[in-house]
């Protein structure tokens, strides 16, 4: 095992150990559940589109970017096929066996970029919490989460001009 793998294992073990606290476990499970398939972010984006008429198109495009980032992440996961951590007992079930990249982190980071572009700064700490939850519940390595977050942020940044083209100022 090389140094990066060893560090990945040690970090996920330490954070998964935090899940022995029932309050931490409950919060991590809830965040993991809410972030499943990007549901939290898609619901938030569609709700914002419904109530923010002047920026409706931007919200819809940003939501589409978030969904697109999630789909790209799923594709990468199918190619890489890295197994989930086997040395810890997970606190949640997962939709698949593969770990890299974290699709939760991908959609969270994409949404944080999108929502941040539209002025919603609270998305960043919530996205960070969703990312951390994947480590606490023991279903991802830190490198999975970092790669997912980078992929999501990059996808959203690449589409930012198209998304902003949907605003009426």
DSSP file (Angstrom, degrees, kcal/mol; ACC not computed):
  #  RESIDUE AA STRUCTURE BP1 BP2  ACC     N-H-->O    O-->H-N    N-H-->O    O-->H-N    TCO  KAPPA ALPHA  PHI   PSI    X-CA   Y-CA   Z-CA
    1    1 A X              0   0    0      0, 0.0     2,-0.0     0, 0.0     0, 0.0   0.000 360.0 360.0 360.0 128.5    0.0    0.0    0.0
    2    2 A X     >  -     0   0    0      1,-0.1     4,-2.7     4,-0.0     5,-0.2  -0.265 360.0 -95.6 -82.4 175.4    1.5    3.4   -0.9
    3    3 A X  H  > S+     0   0    0      1,-0.2     4,-2.7     2,-0.2     5,-0.2   0.875 122.5  50.4 -60.4 -41.2    1.4    6.5    1.2
    4    4 A X  H  > S+     0   0    0      2,-0.2     4,-2.7     1,-0.2    -1,-0.2   0.923 112.6  46.4 -66.0 -43.3   -1.7    8.0   -0.4
    5    5 A X  H  > S+     0   0    0      2,-0.2     4,-2.6     1,-0.2    -2,-0.2   0.918 112.9  50.5 -62.6 -42.4   -3.6    4.8    0.0
    6    6 A X  H  X S+     0   0    0     -4,-2.7     4,-2.6     2,-0.2    -2,-0.2   0.921 111.9  46.9 -61.9 -44.2   -2.5    4.4    3.5
    7    7 A X  H  X S+     0   0    0     -4,-2.7     4,-2.8     2,-0.2     5,-0.3   0.920 110.5  52.8 -64.5 -43.2   -3.5    8.0    4.3
    8    8 A X  H  X S+     0   0    0     -4,-2.7     4,-2.3     1,-0.2   134,-0.4   0.931 112.1  45.9 -55.1 -47.6   -6.9    7.4    2.6
    9    9 A X  H  X S+     0   0    0     -4,-2.6     4,-2.1     1,-0.2    -2,-0.2   0.916 113.5  48.2 -63.5 -44.7   -7.5    4.4    4.7
   10   10 A X  H  X S+     0   0    0     -4,-2.6     4,-2.3     2,-0.2    -2,-0.2   0.902 112.8  47.8 -66.0 -40.1   -6.4    6.1    8.0
   11   11 A X  H  X S+     0   0    0     -4,-2.8     4,-2.8     2,-0.2     5,-0.3   0.940 112.7  47.0 -67.8 -46.4   -8.6    9.2    7.3
   12   12 A X  H  X S+     0   0    0     -4,-2.3     4,-2.6    -5,-0.3    -1,-0.2   0.886 112.5  51.7 -64.4 -35.5  -11.7    7.3    6.5
   13   13 A X  H  X S+     0   0    0     -4,-2.1     4,-1.8    -5,-0.2    -1,-0.2   0.928 111.8  46.3 -63.2 -44.7  -11.2    5.1    9.5
   14   14 A X  H  X S+     0   0    0     -4,-2.3     4,-0.8     2,-0.2    -2,-0.2   0.917 116.7  43.1 -65.5 -43.7  -10.8    8.1   11.8
   15   15 A X  H >X S+     0   0    0     -4,-2.8     3,-0.7     1,-0.2     4,-0.6   0.879 111.0  54.3 -72.6 -36.0  -13.9    9.9   10.4
   16   16 A X  H >< S+     0   0    0     -4,-2.6     3,-1.3    -5,-0.3    -1,-0.2   0.872 101.7  60.6 -62.8 -34.5  -16.0    6.7   10.3
   17   17 A X  H >< S+     0   0    0     -4,-1.8     3,-1.6     1,-0.3    -1,-0.2   0.799  94.1  63.6 -62.1 -28.5  -15.1    6.4   14.0
   18   18 A X  H X< S+     0   0    0     -4,-0.8     3,-1.5    -3,-0.7    -1,-0.3   0.773  88.8  71.4 -64.5 -24.5  -16.8    9.7   14.6
   19   19 A X  T << S+     0   0    0     -3,-1.3    -1,-0.3    -4,-0.6    -2,-0.2   0.473  74.5  81.3 -72.4  -1.1  -20.0    8.0   13.4
   20   20 A X  T <  S+     0   0    0     -3,-1.6     2,-0.6    -4,-0.1    -1,-0.3   0.728  73.4  86.2 -74.9 -19.9  -20.1    6.0   16.7
   21   21 A X  S <> S-     0   0    0     -3,-1.5     4,-2.9    -4,-0.2     5,-0.2  -0.716  81.7-141.5 -76.1 121.4  -21.7    9.1   18.2
   22   22 A X  H  > S+     0   0    0     -2,-0.6     4,-2.4     1,-0.2     5,-0.2   0.821  99.3  52.3 -58.1 -32.7  -25.5    8.7   17.5
   23   23 A X  H  > S+     0   0    0      2,-0.2     4,-2.2     1,-0.2    -1,-0.2   0.921 112.8  43.8 -69.4 -42.4  -25.9   12.5   16.8
   24   24 A X  H  > S+     0   0    0     -6,-0.2     4,-2.8    -3,-0.2     5,-0.2   0.925 114.7  50.0 -66.2 -44.8  -23.0   12.5   14.3
   25   25 A X  H  X S+     0   0    0     -4,-2.9     4,-2.7    -7,-0.2     5,-0.2   0.914 111.0  49.5 -60.5 -43.7  -24.3    9.2   12.7
   26   26 A X  H  X S+     0   0    0     -4,-2.4     4,-2.3    -5,-0.2    -1,-0.2   0.918 113.1  45.6 -62.9 -44.1  -27.8   10.6   12.4
   27   27 A X  H  X S+     0   0    0     -4,-2.2     4,-2.5     2,-0.2     5,-0.2   0.914 114.0  49.0 -65.6 -42.5  -26.7   13.8   10.8
   28   28 A X  H  X S+     0   0    0     -4,-2.8     4,-2.4     2,-0.2    -2,-0.2   0.910 111.9  48.7 -64.8 -42.0  -24.3   12.0    8.4
   29   29 A X  H  X S+     0   0    0     -4,-2.7     4,-2.8    -5,-0.2    -1,-0.2   0.928 111.8  49.4 -62.3 -44.1  -27.0    9.5    7.4
   30   30 A X  H  X S+     0   0    0     -4,-2.3     4,-2.7     1,-0.2    -2,-0.2   0.918 112.6  46.7 -62.9 -43.8  -29.5   12.4    6.8
   31   31 A X  H  X S+     0   0    0     -4,-2.5     4,-1.9     2,-0.2    -1,-0.2   0.903 113.2  49.4 -65.3 -40.3  -27.0   14.3    4.7
   32   32 A X  H  X S+     0   0    0     -4,-2.4     4,-0.5    -5,-0.2    -2,-0.2   0.923 112.8  47.3 -63.7 -43.5  -26.1   11.2    2.7
   33   33 A X  H >< S+     0   0    0     -4,-2.8     3,-1.2     1,-0.2    -2,-0.2   0.936 112.3  49.2 -63.4 -46.3  -29.8   10.4    2.1
   34   34 A X  H 3< S+     0   0    0     -4,-2.7     6,-2.0     1,-0.3    -1,-0.2   0.831 111.8  49.8 -63.6 -32.1  -30.6   14.0    1.0
   35   35 A X  H >< S+     0   0    0     -4,-1.9     3,-2.4     4,-0.2    -1,-0.3   0.497  78.2 129.8 -86.3  -2.8  -27.6   14.0   -1.4
   36   36 A X  G X< S-     0   0    0     -3,-1.2     3,-2.0    -4,-0.5     4,-0.1  -0.319  90.2  -9.4 -58.5 125.5  -28.5   10.7   -3.0
   37   37 A X  G 3  S-     0   0    0      1,-0.3    -1,-0.3     2,-0.1    33,-0.1   0.735 122.9 -71.0  55.4  26.2  -28.5   11.2   -6.8
   38   38 A X  G <> S+     0   0    0     -3,-2.4     4,-2.8     3,-0.1     3,-0.3   0.647  91.4 146.7  72.4  15.0  -28.2   15.0   -6.2
   39   39 A X  H <>  +     0   0    0     -3,-2.0     4,-2.7     1,-0.2     5,-0.3   0.872  66.2  52.2 -55.4 -44.7  -31.8   15.1   -5.0
   40   40 A X  H  > S+     0   0    0     -6,-2.0     4,-2.1     1,-0.2    -1,-0.2   0.929 115.2  41.6 -56.5 -47.0  -31.1   17.9   -2.4
   41   41 A X  H  > S+     0   0    0     -3,-0.3     4,-2.6     2,-0.2    -2,-0.2   0.872 114.4  49.9 -73.5 -38.8  -29.5   20.1   -5.0
   42   42 A X  H  X S+     0   0    0     -4,-2.8     4,-2.5     2,-0.2     5,-0.2   0.920 112.4  48.0 -66.9 -42.2  -32.0   19.4   -7.8
   43   43 A X  H  X S+     0   0    0     -4,-2.7     4,-2.3    -5,-0.3    -2,-0.2   0.915 113.2  48.3 -63.4 -42.3  -34.9   20.1   -5.5
   44   44 A X  H  X S+     0   0    0     -4,-2.1     4,-2.6    -5,-0.3    -2,-0.2   0.926 113.0  47.6 -64.5 -44.2  -33.3   23.3   -4.3
   45   45 A X  H  X S+     0   0    0     -4,-2.6     4,-2.2     2,-0.2    -2,-0.2   0.907 113.7  46.5 -64.5 -42.1  -32.6   24.5   -7.9
   46   46 A X  H  X S+     0   0    0     -4,-2.5     4,-1.7     2,-0.2    -1,-0.2   0.873 112.4  51.0 -68.9 -36.3  -36.0   23.7   -9.2
   47   47 A X  H  X S+     0   0    0     -4,-2.3     4,-1.6    -5,-0.2    -2,-0.2   0.931 110.5  48.9 -64.5 -44.7  -37.6   25.4   -6.1
   48   48 A X  H  X S+     0   0    0     -4,-2.6     4,-2.2     1,-0.2    -2,-0.2   0.901 109.1  53.3 -61.2 -40.2  -35.5   28.5   -6.7
   49   49 A X  H  < S+     0   0    0     -4,-2.2    -1,-0.2     1,-0.2    -2,-0.2   0.863 108.0  51.8 -62.2 -35.0  -36.5   28.5  -10.4
   50   50 A X  H  < S+     0   0    0     -4,-1.7    -1,-0.2     1,-0.2    -2,-0.2   0.825 119.9  32.2 -71.4 -31.3  -40.2   28.4   -9.4
   51   51 A X  H  < S+     0   0    0     -4,-1.6     2,-0.7    -3,-0.2    -2,-0.2   0.617 109.8  63.9-104.2 -13.5  -39.9   31.4   -7.1
   52   52 A X    ><  +     0   0    0     -4,-2.2     3,-1.1    -5,-0.2     4,-0.2  -0.663  58.6 172.4-113.2  75.0  -37.2   33.5   -8.7
   53   53 A X  G >  S+     0   0    0     -2,-0.7     3,-1.3     1,-0.3     4,-0.3   0.849  73.0  56.9 -55.8 -42.0  -38.9   34.5  -12.0
   54   54 A X  G 3  S+     0   0    0      1,-0.3   114,-1.2     2,-0.1    -1,-0.3   0.816 120.5  30.4 -62.9 -26.5  -36.2   37.0  -13.2
   55   55 A X  G <> S+     0   0    0     -3,-1.1     4,-2.6   112,-0.2    -1,-0.3   0.132  83.6 119.1-115.6  20.1  -33.5   34.3  -12.9
   56   56 A X  H <> S+     0   0    0     -3,-1.3     4,-2.7     1,-0.2     5,-0.2   0.901  76.6  48.9 -54.0 -47.4  -35.6   31.2  -13.7
   57   57 A X  H  > S+     0   0    0    109,-0.4     4,-2.7    -4,-0.3    -1,-0.2   0.901 111.1  50.3 -63.3 -40.0  -33.6   30.3  -16.8
   58   58 A X  H  > S+     0   0    0    108,-1.2     4,-2.8     2,-0.2    -1,-0.2   0.914 111.2  49.0 -64.0 -42.2  -30.4   30.6  -14.9
   59   59 A X  H  X S+     0   0    0     -4,-2.6     4,-2.5     2,-0.2    -2,-0.2   0.922 112.6  47.7 -62.8 -43.3  -31.7   28.4  -12.1
   60   60 A X  H  X S+     0   0    0     -4,-2.7     4,-2.2    -5,-0.2    -2,-0.2   0.909 113.7  47.0 -65.6 -40.9  -32.9   25.8  -14.5
   61   61 A X  H  X S+     0   0    0     -4,-2.7     4,-2.4     2,-0.2    -2,-0.2   0.908 112.5  49.9 -66.8 -40.5  -29.6   25.8  -16.4
   62   62 A X  H  X S+     0   0    0     -4,-2.8     4,-2.2     2,-0.2    -2,-0.2   0.887 110.4  50.0 -64.0 -38.6  -27.6   25.6  -13.1
   63   63 A X  H  X S+     0   0    0     -4,-2.5     4,-2.5     2,-0.2    -1,-0.2   0.894 109.9  51.2 -65.7 -39.5  -29.8   22.7  -12.0
   64   64 A X  H  X S+     0   0    0     -4,-2.2     4,-2.8     2,-0.2    -2,-0.2   0.888 108.6  51.6 -64.1 -39.1  -29.1   21.1  -15.4
   65   65 A X  H  X S+     0   0    0     -4,-2.4     4,-2.5     2,-0.2    -2,-0.2   0.905 109.8  50.0 -62.9 -41.1  -25.3   21.6  -14.9
   66   66 A X  H  X S+     0   0    0     -4,-2.2     4,-1.9     2,-0.2    -2,-0.2   0.934 113.3  45.1 -62.7 -46.7  -25.6   20.0  -11.4
   67   67 A X  H  X S+     0   0    0     -4,-2.5     4,-2.2     1,-0.2    -2,-0.2   0.906 112.6  52.1 -63.7 -41.4  -27.5   17.0  -12.9
   68   68 A X  H  X S+     0   0    0     -4,-2.8     4,-2.5     1,-0.2    -2,-0.2   0.896 107.3  51.7 -62.6 -40.9  -25.0   16.8  -15.7
   69   69 A X  H  X S+     0   0    0     -4,-2.5     4,-2.4     1,-0.2    -1,-0.2   0.907 109.1  51.4 -61.1 -41.5  -22.0   16.8  -13.3
   70   70 A X  H  X S+     0   0    0     -4,-1.9     4,-2.1     2,-0.2    -2,-0.2   0.917 109.8  48.8 -61.8 -43.5  -23.7   13.9  -11.4
   71   71 A X  H  X S+     0   0    0     -4,-2.2     4,-2.0     2,-0.2    -2,-0.2   0.908 110.4  50.7 -64.1 -42.6  -24.1   11.9  -14.6
   72   72 A X  H  X S+     0   0    0     -4,-2.5     4,-2.4     1,-0.2    -1,-0.2   0.922 109.2  52.2 -60.3 -43.4  -20.5   12.5  -15.7
   73   73 A X  H  X S+     0   0    0     -4,-2.4     4,-2.6     1,-0.2    -2,-0.2   0.897 106.9  52.3 -60.3 -41.6  -19.4   11.3  -12.2
   74   74 A X  H  X S+     0   0    0     -4,-2.1     4,-1.8     1,-0.2    -1,-0.2   0.893 109.5  50.3 -62.1 -38.8  -21.5    8.2  -12.6
   75   75 A X  H  X S+     0   0    0     -4,-2.0     4,-1.3     2,-0.2    -2,-0.2   0.918 110.3  48.0 -65.0 -44.0  -19.8    7.5  -15.9
   76   76 A X  H  X S+     0   0    0     -4,-2.4     4,-3.0     1,-0.2     3,-0.4   0.909 109.1  55.1 -62.1 -41.7  -16.3    8.0  -14.5
   77   77 A X  H  X S+     0   0    0     -4,-2.6     4,-2.4     1,-0.2    -1,-0.2   0.888 105.7  51.7 -59.3 -40.1  -17.2    5.7  -11.6
   78   78 A X  H  < S+     0   0    0     -4,-1.8    -1,-0.2     1,-0.2    -2,-0.2   0.797 114.0  44.1 -68.7 -27.8  -18.2    2.9  -14.1
   79   79 A X  H  < S+     0   0    0     -4,-1.3    -2,-0.2    -3,-0.4    -1,-0.2   0.920 119.0  39.5 -80.3 -46.9  -14.8    3.3  -15.8
   80   80 A X  H  < S-     0   0    0     -4,-3.0    -2,-0.2    20,-0.3    -3,-0.2   0.927  79.8-170.5 -72.6 -45.9  -12.6    3.5  -12.8
   81   81 A X     <  +     0   0    0     -4,-2.4     2,-0.3    19,-0.3    -3,-0.1   0.813  12.1 174.8  60.8  35.7  -14.4    0.8  -10.7
   82   82 A X        -     0   0    0     18,-0.4    17,-3.2    -5,-0.2    18,-0.4  -0.576  31.8-119.0 -71.0 130.5  -12.6    1.5   -7.4
   83   83 A X  B     -A   98   0A   0     -2,-0.3    15,-0.2    15,-0.2     3,-0.1  -0.333  27.2-106.9 -68.3 152.6  -14.1   -0.6   -4.6
   84   84 A X        -     0   0    0     13,-1.3    56,-0.1     1,-0.2     2,-0.1  -0.301  55.6 -70.2 -69.6 162.3  -15.6    1.1   -1.6
   85   85 A X        -     0   0    0      1,-0.2     3,-0.2     2,-0.1    -1,-0.2  -0.363  48.5-177.2 -57.4 126.5  -13.7    1.0    1.7
   86   86 A X  S    S+     0   0    0      1,-0.1    -1,-0.2    -3,-0.1    -2,-0.1   0.516  70.7  72.3-102.1  -8.6  -13.9   -2.6    3.0
   87   87 A X  S    S+     0   0    0      2,-0.0     2,-0.3   -78,-0.0    -1,-0.1   0.446  95.6  54.5 -90.6   0.4  -12.1   -2.0    6.2
   88   88 A X  S    S-     0   0    0     50,-0.2     2,-0.6    -3,-0.2   -75,-0.0  -0.948  84.9-116.9-129.5 153.5  -14.9   -0.1    7.9
   89   89 A X        -     0   0    0     -2,-0.3    50,-0.1     2,-0.0    -3,-0.1  -0.803  37.3-129.8 -88.3 118.9  -18.6   -1.0    8.4
   90   90 A X        -     0   0    0     -2,-0.6    48,-0.2    -5,-0.1    47,-0.1  -0.333   7.1-148.9 -71.3 151.1  -20.7    1.5    6.5
   91   91 A X  S    S+     0   0    0     46,-2.5     2,-0.3     2,-0.0    -1,-0.1   0.550  80.4  38.2 -91.7 -10.6  -23.6    3.3    8.2
   92   92 A X  S    S-     0   0    0     45,-0.6     2,-0.2   -60,-0.0    -2,-0.1  -0.925  81.9-111.9-136.2 159.3  -25.7    3.5    5.0
   93   93 A X        -     0   0    0     -2,-0.3     2,-0.3    -3,-0.0    46,-0.1  -0.577  34.0-141.6 -83.2 156.8  -26.5    1.4    2.0
   94   94 A X        -     0   0    0     -2,-0.2     3,-0.0     1,-0.1   -58,-0.0  -0.860  17.1-128.2-121.3 157.7  -25.1    2.6   -1.4
   95   95 A X  S    S+     0   0    0     -2,-0.3     2,-0.3     3,-0.1    -1,-0.1   0.704  91.9  11.5 -73.9 -20.2  -26.6    2.5   -4.9
   96   96 A X  S    S-     0   0    0      2,-0.2    -2,-0.0     1,-0.0    -1,-0.0  -0.910  70.5-114.4-150.8 175.8  -23.5    0.8   -6.2
   97   97 A X  S    S+     0   0    0     -2,-0.3   -13,-1.3   -14,-0.0     2,-0.2   0.589  83.0  91.4 -90.1 -13.4  -20.2   -1.0   -5.3
   98   98 A X  B     -A   83   0A   0    -15,-0.2   -15,-0.2     1,-0.1    -2,-0.2  -0.580  47.9-172.5 -99.6 153.0  -17.8    1.6   -6.7
   99   99 A X        +     0   0    0    -17,-3.2     2,-0.5    -2,-0.2   -16,-0.1   0.732  40.3 113.5-112.8 -30.4  -16.3    4.5   -4.9
  100  100 A X  S    S+     0   0    0    -18,-0.4   -18,-0.4   -23,-0.2   -19,-0.3  -0.862  82.5  13.0-111.5 125.6  -14.3    6.8   -7.2
  101  101 A X  S    S-     0   0    0     -2,-0.5     2,-0.6    43,-0.3    44,-0.2   0.694  87.2-122.9 -86.0 170.6  -15.3    9.5   -7.6
  102  102 A X     >  -     0   0    0     42,-2.1     4,-2.0     1,-0.2     5,-0.1  -0.645  15.8-161.6 -74.1 117.2  -18.0   10.4   -5.1
  103  103 A X  H  > S+     0   0    0     -2,-0.6     4,-2.6     2,-0.2     5,-0.3   0.846  91.8  57.9 -68.6 -32.8  -21.1   11.3   -7.0
  104  104 A X  H  > S+     0   0    0      1,-0.2     4,-2.3     2,-0.2    -1,-0.2   0.939 109.1  44.9 -59.0 -46.2  -22.5   13.0   -3.8
  105  105 A X  H  > S+     0   0    0      2,-0.2     4,-2.6     1,-0.2     5,-0.3   0.878 111.2  54.3 -66.4 -37.3  -19.4   15.2   -3.7
  106  106 A X  H  X S+     0   0    0     -4,-2.0     4,-2.3     1,-0.2    -2,-0.2   0.959 113.3  39.8 -61.5 -52.0  -19.7   15.9   -7.5
  107  107 A X  H  X S+     0   0    0     -4,-2.6     4,-2.4     1,-0.2    -1,-0.2   0.866 115.4  53.6 -68.8 -33.9  -23.3   17.1   -7.3
  108  108 A X  H  X S+     0   0    0     -4,-2.3     4,-2.4    -5,-0.3    -2,-0.2   0.940 112.3  42.8 -64.8 -46.6  -22.6   19.0   -4.0
  109  109 A X  H  X S+     0   0    0     -4,-2.6     4,-2.3     2,-0.2     5,-0.2   0.902 113.9  51.5 -67.9 -39.9  -19.7   21.0   -5.4
  110  110 A X  H  X S+     0   0    0     -4,-2.3     4,-2.7    -5,-0.3    -1,-0.2   0.939 112.5  46.3 -60.6 -45.6  -21.4   21.6   -8.7
  111  111 A X  H  X S+     0   0    0     -4,-2.4     4,-3.6     1,-0.2     5,-0.4   0.896 109.4  54.2 -64.9 -39.5  -24.4   23.0   -6.8
  112  112 A X  H  X S+     0   0    0     -4,-2.4     4,-2.2     2,-0.2    -1,-0.2   0.912 112.0  44.6 -61.8 -41.3  -22.3   25.1   -4.5
  113  113 A X  H  X S+     0   0    0     -4,-2.3     4,-2.3     2,-0.2    -2,-0.2   0.949 117.5  44.9 -65.1 -48.6  -20.6   26.7   -7.6
  114  114 A X  H  X S+     0   0    0     -4,-2.7     4,-1.3     2,-0.2    -2,-0.2   0.954 117.6  42.4 -60.5 -52.6  -24.0   27.2   -9.3
  115  115 A X  H  <>S+     0   0    0     -4,-3.6     5,-3.2     1,-0.2    -1,-0.2   0.872 112.8  54.4 -65.8 -36.3  -25.8   28.5   -6.3
  116  116 A X  H ><5S+     0   0    0     -4,-2.2     3,-1.7    -5,-0.4    -1,-0.2   0.902 104.5  54.2 -62.4 -40.5  -22.8   30.7   -5.3
  117  117 A X  H 3<5S+     0   0    0     -4,-2.3    -1,-0.2     1,-0.3    -2,-0.2   0.831 109.6  48.9 -60.0 -31.7  -22.9   32.2   -8.8
  118  118 A X  T 3<5S-     0   0    0     -4,-1.3    -1,-0.3    -5,-0.2    -2,-0.2   0.273 128.7 -98.2 -94.4  10.8  -26.5   33.1   -8.1
  119  119 A X  T < 5S+     0   0    0     -3,-1.7     2,-1.1     1,-0.2    -3,-0.2   0.533  81.7 130.3  93.3   7.3  -25.7   34.6   -4.7
  120  120 A X    > < +     0   0    0     -5,-3.2     3,-1.0     1,-0.2     4,-0.2  -0.752  23.1 170.4 -97.9  91.4  -26.6   31.7   -2.4
  121  121 A X  T >>  +     0   0    0     -2,-1.1     3,-1.4     1,-0.2     4,-0.5   0.732  65.9  74.6 -74.7 -22.8  -23.5   31.5   -0.2
  122  122 A X  H 3> S+     0   0    0      1,-0.3     4,-1.4     2,-0.2    -1,-0.2   0.652  79.5  76.2 -65.9 -14.1  -25.0   29.0    2.3
  123  123 A X  H <> S+     0   0    0     -3,-1.0     4,-2.8     1,-0.2    -1,-0.3   0.839  85.5  62.7 -66.3 -31.5  -24.6   26.2   -0.3
  124  124 A X  H <> S+     0   0    0     -3,-1.4     4,-2.5    -4,-0.2     5,-0.2   0.951 105.1  41.4 -63.3 -51.9  -20.9   26.0    0.3
  125  125 A X  H  X S+     0   0    0     -4,-0.5     4,-2.1     1,-0.2    -1,-0.2   0.884 116.7  50.3 -65.7 -33.6  -21.0   24.8    4.0
  126  126 A X  H  X S+     0   0    0     -4,-1.4     4,-2.3     2,-0.2    -1,-0.2   0.914 110.5  49.4 -67.4 -41.2  -23.9   22.5    3.2
  127  127 A X  H  X S+     0   0    0     -4,-2.8     4,-2.4     2,-0.2    -2,-0.2   0.912 110.4  50.9 -62.1 -42.2  -22.0   21.0    0.3
  128  128 A X  H  X S+     0   0    0     -4,-2.5     4,-2.7     1,-0.2    -1,-0.2   0.896 109.5  51.0 -62.3 -39.4  -18.9   20.5    2.5
  129  129 A X  H  X S+     0   0    0     -4,-2.1     4,-2.2     2,-0.2    -2,-0.2   0.901 109.2  50.1 -65.4 -40.8  -21.1   18.8    5.1
  130  130 A X  H  X S+     0   0    0     -4,-2.3     4,-1.1     2,-0.2    -2,-0.2   0.929 111.8  49.0 -62.2 -43.9  -22.5   16.4    2.4
  131  131 A X  H >X S+     0   0    0     -4,-2.4     3,-0.7     1,-0.2     4,-0.6   0.938 112.4  47.1 -60.5 -47.6  -19.0   15.7    1.3
  132  132 A X  H >X S+     0   0    0     -4,-2.7     4,-2.2     1,-0.2     3,-1.1   0.850 103.0  64.5 -63.5 -34.2  -17.8   15.0    4.9
  133  133 A X  H 3X S+     0   0    0     -4,-2.2     4,-2.5     1,-0.3    -1,-0.2   0.836  93.8  60.5 -59.7 -32.1  -20.9   12.8    5.5
  134  134 A X  H <<>S+     0   0    0     -4,-1.1     5,-1.9    -3,-0.7     6,-1.0   0.787 108.6  43.8 -68.2 -26.4  -19.6   10.3    2.9
  135  135 A X  H X<5S+     0   0    0     -3,-1.1     3,-0.8    -4,-0.6    -2,-0.2   0.875 112.2  51.5 -81.2 -42.1  -16.5    9.8    5.0
  136  136 A X  H 3<5S+     0   0    0     -4,-2.2  -117,-0.3     1,-0.3    -2,-0.2   0.883 109.7  49.4 -64.1 -38.5  -18.3    9.6    8.3
  137  137 A X  T 3<5S-     0   0    0     -4,-2.5   -46,-2.5    -5,-0.2   -45,-0.6   0.569 113.1-124.4 -79.5  -6.2  -20.7    6.9    6.9
  138  138 A X  T < 5S+     0   0    0     -3,-0.8   -50,-0.2   -48,-0.2    -3,-0.2   0.764  76.9 114.2  79.2  27.9  -17.7    5.0    5.6
  139  139 A X  S   <S+     0   0    0     -5,-1.9     2,-0.3   -55,-0.1    -4,-0.2   0.449  71.0  40.6-111.5  -0.2  -18.6    4.6    2.0
  140  140 A X        -     0   0    0     -6,-1.0     2,-0.2   -56,-0.1    -2,-0.1  -0.985  69.0-127.5-143.7 154.4  -15.8    6.8    0.4
  141  141 A X    >>  -     0   0    0     -2,-0.3     4,-1.7   -42,-0.1     3,-0.7  -0.641  37.6-109.6 -88.6 156.9  -12.1    7.5    0.7
  142  142 A X  H 3> S+     0   0    0   -134,-0.4     4,-2.9     1,-0.2     5,-0.2   0.871 120.4  56.7 -56.5 -36.8  -11.1   11.2    1.0
  143  143 A X  H 3> S+     0   0    0      1,-0.2     4,-2.2     2,-0.2    -1,-0.2   0.834 103.9  53.8 -65.8 -30.3   -9.5   11.0   -2.5
  144  144 A X  H <> S+     0   0    0     -3,-0.7     4,-2.3     2,-0.2   -42,-2.1   0.924 112.2  44.0 -64.3 -44.6  -13.0    9.9   -3.9
  145  145 A X  H  X S+     0   0    0     -4,-1.7     4,-2.8     2,-0.2    -2,-0.2   0.912 113.7  49.7 -68.4 -44.0  -14.6   12.9   -2.3
  146  146 A X  H  X S+     0   0    0     -4,-2.9     4,-2.4     1,-0.2    -2,-0.2   0.923 113.0  46.9 -62.2 -44.0  -11.8   15.3   -3.4
  147  147 A X  H  X S+     0   0    0     -4,-2.2     4,-2.5    -5,-0.2    -2,-0.2   0.908 113.2  49.0 -65.3 -41.4  -12.0   14.0   -7.0
  148  148 A X  H  X S+     0   0    0     -4,-2.3     4,-2.7     2,-0.2    -2,-0.2   0.924 111.7  48.6 -63.0 -44.4  -15.8   14.2   -7.0
  149  149 A X  H  X S+     0   0    0     -4,-2.8     4,-2.7     2,-0.2     5,-0.2   0.912 112.5  48.6 -62.9 -42.4  -15.7   17.8   -5.7
  150  150 A X  H  X S+     0   0    0     -4,-2.4     4,-2.5    -5,-0.2     5,-0.2   0.920 112.1  49.0 -63.5 -43.2  -13.1   18.8   -8.2
  151  151 A X  H  X S+     0   0    0     -4,-2.5     4,-2.4     2,-0.2    -2,-0.2   0.916 113.5  46.6 -62.2 -43.9  -15.2   17.2  -11.0
  152  152 A X  H  X S+     0   0    0     -4,-2.7     4,-2.4     2,-0.2    -2,-0.2   0.925 113.8  46.9 -65.3 -45.2  -18.4   19.0   -9.9
  153  153 A X  H  X S+     0   0    0     -4,-2.7     4,-2.6     2,-0.2    -2,-0.2   0.912 113.8  48.7 -63.4 -42.7  -16.7   22.4   -9.5
  154  154 A X  H  X S+     0   0    0     -4,-2.5     4,-2.7    -5,-0.2    -2,-0.2   0.926 110.9  49.9 -63.7 -45.3  -15.0   22.1  -12.9
  155  155 A X  H  X S+     0   0    0     -4,-2.4     4,-1.3    -5,-0.2    -2,-0.2   0.931 113.6  45.7 -59.0 -46.4  -18.2   21.1  -14.6
  156  156 A X  H  < S+     0   0    0     -4,-2.4     4,-0.4     1,-0.2    -1,-0.2   0.900 112.9  49.9 -65.5 -41.0  -20.2   24.0  -13.1
  157  157 A X  H >< S+     0   0    0     -4,-2.6     3,-1.0     1,-0.2     4,-0.4   0.903 107.8  53.8 -64.9 -40.0  -17.4   26.5  -13.9
  158  158 A X  H 3< S+     0   0    0     -4,-2.7     4,-0.2     1,-0.2     3,-0.2   0.827 115.8  40.0 -63.5 -30.1  -17.2   25.3  -17.5
  159  159 A X  T 3X S+     0   0    0     -4,-1.3     4,-2.5    -5,-0.2    -1,-0.2   0.384  86.3 100.7 -97.8   3.8  -21.0   25.9  -17.8
  160  160 A X  H <> S+     0   0    0     -3,-1.0     4,-3.0    -4,-0.4     5,-0.2   0.878  80.4  51.4 -60.5 -41.0  -21.1   29.1  -15.8
  161  161 A X  H  > S+     0   0    0     -4,-0.4     4,-1.5    -3,-0.2    -1,-0.2   0.924 111.8  46.9 -62.9 -43.9  -21.2   31.4  -18.8
  162  162 A X  H  4 S+     0   0    0     -4,-0.2     4,-0.2     2,-0.2    -2,-0.2   0.902 113.7  49.4 -62.3 -41.7  -24.1   29.4  -20.3
  163  163 A X  H >< S+     0   0    0     -4,-2.5     3,-1.9     1,-0.2    -2,-0.2   0.939 109.8  49.2 -64.8 -47.1  -25.9   29.5  -17.0
  164  164 A X  H >< S+     0   0    0     -4,-3.0     3,-1.9     1,-0.3    -1,-0.2   0.768  96.0  72.7 -65.8 -24.1  -25.5   33.3  -16.5
  165  165 A X  T 3< S+     0   0    0     -4,-1.5    -1,-0.3     1,-0.3    -2,-0.2   0.638  88.8  64.9 -62.7 -11.7  -26.8   33.8  -20.0
  166  166 A X  T <  S+     0   0    0     -3,-1.9  -108,-1.2    -4,-0.2  -109,-0.4   0.225  82.7  99.4 -95.6  13.8  -30.1   32.8  -18.5
  167  167 A X    <   -     0   0    0     -3,-1.9     2,-0.6  -110,-0.2  -112,-0.2  -0.768  58.9-151.1-101.6 148.0  -30.4   35.9  -16.2
  168  168 A X              0   0    0   -114,-1.2    -2,-0.0    -2,-0.3    -3,-0.0  -0.953 360.0 360.0-113.4 109.7  -32.4   39.0  -16.9
  169  169 A X              0   0    0     -2,-0.6    -1,-0.1  -114,-0.0  -114,-0.0   0.420 360.0 360.0-103.5 360.0  -30.7   42.0  -15.1
